[in-house]
C-alpha cells in the first residue's frame, strides 16, 4: 500500500454492498480516489460494471495501476459527478469518506437523477471504534439524504482496531 492508497476495506463491506445492489447491476463509485471500493467490488464478479468518478487525475492514474484497476468492466472518469458524462441508471452508488469534500446539494441532486427507482446510495467509511457516520447524519439533517440502514463490520484481522461502517439510503434532493 502506498502513502496515497487507502487501506483495504473488510470483505464484509463488499458482502453488504452486493446485498444492496438493485437492477441494473451497475455501480457508480463517487469520489472513487484510488478505487478502494471499486477495484475489490468489480473483482468479486457479481457487478456488471462500475463507473468510478474522481476529480483527481493523479489518483485515477494511480488506481489504474493497482490490482484490479484495469478490469475491463471498471470505467474511470476524471471529473465532477455533477457534470461528468455518466451512463445511468445505476443499481447502487457507493461513496467513501471523500464524499465529505464534495458540494453536497448539487451532488445529491445529481445522484437522485442517476439512481434506478429502488437503488440506494451507500456511504462507506473506515473507523477506529467510531460511532455512526457523521456525514450521513449531517446529510440527513440537511434534508438531502433519507437513511434506510446501517451496518458496522467487525475489525479487519490486519488491524484489530479498524472496522468499517456502511450507511445506506436515498438522496432526497
SULTA-V752914 format. One record per backbone hydrogen bond with DSSP energy under -1.0 kcal/mol. NH is the residue of the N-H (numbers start at 1). CO is the residue of the C=O. Records with the same first field share a line. If there is no record, write none. Layout:
BEGIN
NH: CO, CO
END
This chain:
BEGIN
13: 10
15: 11
16: 12
17: 13
18: 14
19: 15
20: 16
22: 91
26: 24
27: 49
28: 92
29: 51
30: 94
32: 53
35: 32
39: 35
41: 37
42: 38
43: 39
45: 42
48: 25
49: 25
50: 73
51: 27
52: 75
53: 29
54: 77
60: 56
61: 57
62: 58
63: 59
64: 60
66: 63
69: 66
71: 68
74: 71
75: 50
77: 52
79: 54
83: 80
84: 80
90: 114
91: 26
93: 120
94: 28
95: 122
99: 96
100: 97
101: 98
102: 99
107: 103
108: 104
109: 105
110: 106
111: 107
112: 108
114: 110
115: 111
116: 90
119: 116
121: 169
122: 93
123: 167
124: 95
125: 165
127: 163
137: 133
138: 134
139: 135
140: 136
141: 137
142: 138
143: 140
144: 139
146: 170
148: 168
149: 168
151: 166
153: 164
156: 162
159: 156
162: 159
163: 127
165: 125
166: 151
167: 123
168: 149
169: 121
170: 146
172: 144
END
